Amino acid sequence: MPVSRSVRFSPRFAVAALFWCAASYLPVAEAAPARADVVLRNAVIIDGSGAPAIRGDVAISGDRIVAVGSVPFSAPTEVDLRGRILAPGFIDVHTHVEDLAEVPAAENFIRMGVTTLVTGNCGGSALDVAEFFRKLEASRPSLNLATLIGHNTVRAQVMGGSFARPPTAAELDQMRTLVAAAMRDGAVGLSTGLIYLPGTFARTDEIVALAKVSAESGGLYASHMRYENARILEAIEEALTIGREAGTPVQISHIKLSTPAAWGLTQPVIERLARARAEGVQVAHDQYLYTASSTSLGTTIPDFAREGGRGRLRERLDDPAERDRIRAEMRATLQRGQRTDYTYAVIANFTEDPSLNGMSVPEAARKLYGNDSLDAQLDTILQVELRGGASAVFHGMSEPNLRAFLALPLTMIASDSGARRMGVGVPHPRGYGNNVRFLAHYVRDEQLMSLEEAVRRMTDLPARQFPLGQRGLVRVGFIADLVSFDLGRLATQSTFRDPHHYAEGMDHVLVAGQFVIRDGTVTGLRPGRTVRREARVTSTP
Ligand SMILES: [Zn+2]
């Protein structure tokens, strides 16, 4: 893929960017104030930096932490945590909550201890970030929200649809202008979704040009990469090229190997990422902790068939030669993934016919056509797409691969979820359970890492990479986004077949100093804020 060589990567930036750690903060006032609104006492404080837990109290005045340690004065609100964990609120950097103003309580997230979301991922975002933030503020969400500006959103706006061609110079200029406006309004960076329309038709140089605009404002580049299958190394190379050429930190979204044909590539992927960091690309990644993914069922239909939208897909399927070509390519894609049919794909939410929700594609084919031959399965997928499309859950990953990526110190924990509506569809359980599954299953039961390290992956690490300002640490001067729980009591009942259960065990969740959950009960307070990009904190080693 041709890539512009005109933008040189600055080695000075590389050195500075390589180190983002808790030691890099400016000193904060040590003098403890004599008053506070809230004191949380007798906690096991895990501060988010990865440092060993300490016992102590935390005092909050307004929206800020004002004392950590032994707090000698009392406050109007005193809560005895009786040895429970107290940690920074979790930051979920990969969500799809463009509709948060309609579901401002976001209970699925706060029940998992999440206090800040980053949306606008996978290339899809609000186009007008200022307007998006205004609406969101008016809806008074329970938690904080930052956004990326989505490449697909910008490309569709400027090019008027989904077309397999590069933008003209004028179109690229318009796209740059839209990205610059979003960055001015506080977006944290640029996202791509290179398996989706219309981003899949973009060449690397187009993305470099736009990532440069984001980088000039201090934004990062977050990518749902072009391939998560046996071609993943090519896709990683492209993401790293964009990072180098645009001089921007790179976030690899929901890192995974999504087909059995790719499962052997874990080590080469890990080695390539390590080498990239040694070369100076500030690359990190996030992951959800399930071996199934979820996206639209239509992603199983080839790009060339979807170009131009559903109307064009219908026209192509009416042409017998085109129809055969589309079906042949779908069979070939299955084969390349070392699969024989679509048993691995389960319909999650099909608005036109909700009776198919929860059925695998073969099950849906039996219902629609009376048989589950591969032909009937292909018909099912194409019919569902023509009737408005559906989201689906794809069971395609392996547990050993998931654990290998989880072991990497730069892997954050992120759900890839929306704000859930209780009872609607059969969505992926990650939106109800991800952070709690991490802590309860992988940290407590499987002991894959210390609790301090686990908390760091959900707090300080994402707060520095994106960057989200004074969040992600229990530290004087930081915003009082906090969670408290007893590790032994954390549980998630949400499953693939029966997903609609909130996570259990978050006793207290505070956003900007106010309880959104207190003693396990949602309070109804909605103190969430919009979070605009903050200056990137870097330090010299
Ligand atoms: Zn994605």
Boltz pocket constraint, residues with backbone or C-beta under 6 A from the ligand:
constraints:
  - pocket:
      binder: B
      contacts: [[A, 121], [A, 122], [A, 193], [A, 224], [A, 253], [A, 254]]
      max_distance: 6.0
